[in-house]
């Protein structure tokens, strides 16, 4: 099968060494690793949002150099920071993502992320978790082929952690897109099709969650055995 996403030799000086990756339509991929290992750098390199070497192709289109409106249809990045520069209302935040494939995309995501009551409230007056949901709704409204979510569950309560993963699974499954999620909570890995573990700016592991738990690489990446975290293989 032809990959939907291809990354060829992407690197960021002093942070990410050259990496080649490819992703198939419908994949949900967890990106894990110790602090400073390169999770955020990998997501930003795939989004081509800073001085990145190498190429990222989405559906055969090279991401670098595309017009902003076309980029928004191909890739969406949720940064680790949930700060907003402008005191605008939630509805306008979501609409900044674009209409996606549906003229009702904004209203659909207000409902999906249960933000109807906050639609006309300034985003800087929301809690951090509510603001996270608004920023996620913005990305979902645009329906990009590649969603890059940096610690999206960090400020969410248990219901919204579960709900977000269901929404993401439904989206990548129905649209044949790809979702990459940087995780600290390794207990969520089992919900993903694939795990990429980064260490010292390199991909140290790329395979299924079960394979990572059974691999000696887990200890090298996290410096603690999976069993000590209550993460055990089913073998």
N, C-alpha and C positions, 0 to 999 in steps of 0.2 A: 504494500500500500504506500502511495506517495505521502510523505509527511506534510502536514499543514504548516508547521513551523520548522525552519531550519536556521540554526545559528552556526556560523562558520568563523572560527578563530576569534571570537569576541574576547576582548580583554580591556581592563582599565588599569592604567599604569599604577604600580605599587599596591594594588588592591585585588586584582583579578587576573590570573594567568590565562593564556589562550585556551579557550574552551570550544568544543564542537558539541552541539546537541540537536536533536530533532524530536518533534512531538506529533503524535497522530491526532486526528479529530476525535473529540469526545473524551480526551484524557484529563483526569484530575491528578495533579502532581504536587506532592508536598516537598518543600525545600527546607532542609534541616541542617543544623550544625551549631557548634559552640559560638558564643559571642565573638564577633570579629572575624569569623571564619570566611565570610563572603556571601552570605545569603542576600543581603540587601544589594550588594554590588552586582550579583548575578541578575537580580530582577531589573535593576536599572540599566544594565548592559543589554538585556533583552529588549527593554523599552527604548533603547538608544536615546536616553534623555541627557546624557553628558558626553564628555570626550571619550568615546568608545571606539576602539579599533575592531575591525572585522565587520561582517555583514549579518543581518537578520532578515530572512525572507518569510513572508506570511502569504500563503497562497500563491507563491511565485513572485510576489512583489517585494522589492528591496525597500525596507522601512526608511532608511536614511534618505533624506531629501524630499520625502513626500510632503504635500501640502498639509497643514494642520487638520483640516476637515477630513481628509482621507486617512491620516494617521489615527484619528479618533475612531474611525470605523474598523480599524485593524487591531489596535492595542489600547488597553486601558490599564493605568498604573495607580494603585492605592498606596501612597507612601506611608511609612511608619508613623510620621507625624500626622496628627489630626487637626492641626491648626489651619485656620482659614484667614486669608488676607483681607477679605471684604465682608462687612456686616450685612449680608444679603439673606433673603428668606430661603427656606429649605426648598421650596418649589423651584426657585431660580437656580439654586445649586445643582439640582438634578437636571434641569434643562440645559445647563452648560455642557453636559455630556453629549448632547445631540439627541435627535429623535430616534436614532436606531432604525429598526425595521418597521416600527409601528408609530402611527401618529398619536397614539394614546400612551406612549412609552412612559411619560412622566407620571401620569395618573396610575398606570399599572405598577410602577415601582413604589409610589407612595403607599399603595395598598399592600404590596408584597412585603415591604419593610415596616408596615404599620406606622406610617408617618403622617397620616391624614390630619391628625389633630395638630401637627406642628408645621403644616404646609406653608403657612404665612408667618411663621415665627423666624426671627433672625437666627441664623445658624450659630452665631457666637453666643447665643443665650441658651443653647442646649447643653445637656450633660455630654461628657466625652463619648459615652456609649451611643447616645442619640445622634451625635455628630458623625460617629463612625458609620452608623446605618445610613445617614443621608449621603455620605461620600460613596458608600457601596452602591446605593441606589443610583447615583450618578453614573457609575461605571456600567451597571446592569442596563440602564436606560439606553446607553449607546450601542449595546449589543456588539462589542468588539470580538474579533476572532480570537484574540489572546488577552486573557485577564491575568494581571500580575498583582497579587494582593500581599502586601508586606505586613505580617502580623495582624490580620484583620480581626482576629478574635480576642486581641489583647484587652480590650475595654468592654467586651460583651459579657452579659450574664449567661448562665448555662443554657437557658432557653434559646437565646440568640446565637450562641455557638452552634447548637444543633440545627436551628432554623437556617442559618447561613449555609451550612454544608449541604442541606437539602436543596436550597435555592441554587447553589452552584452546581450541584449534580444534575439538577433538572435542566439548567441552562446549557451546560456543555453537552449533555445528552441529546437535547432537542435540536440544538443548532450546530452540533458538530464543531464546537469551538474548543479551546484549551484553557484550563485554569491552573495557574501556578500559585501556590500559597506558601509563604514563609511561616514556619511554625516554631514555637518554643514548647508547646504542650505536645510531647511525643505520644501521649495517649490517644491523640487524634489521628495518628498515622494510618491506622487500620481502615479509615474511611476513604483513603486515597488509592488510586490504581498503581501509583508509582512513587518512589521516594528518591530524591537527589540529595545526597549529603555532601556538603562542601566543607573543606578544611584547608586553611592556609591559601585561600584563593583558587583552589582546584576542586574539581569534582572527585571526591574520594569514593563515592558509591552511587550507582544508578541501577535501581531494580525495584522489586516489590517490597512493601513494608515487612513482610515475613522474612524475606531474604536478608534484610538489614539486621533484623533481630537475631538471626542465626549466624551473622558474619562477625569475624574478629574486628572488622572495621568499626563496628559500633563503639567498642572500647577506645579505639584510637581517636575517633572523632569527639567523643563526649567525656573520655577519661573516667568513666564509671560504667560498670556492666549494666546491661539492660535489666537483669534480674533485680538489681538494687533499686530500680525505679518502678518495679512492679510490672515490667514489660517482658513477657515471656513468649517464646514461640510455641506453636501448637504441635510441633513435631514430636 
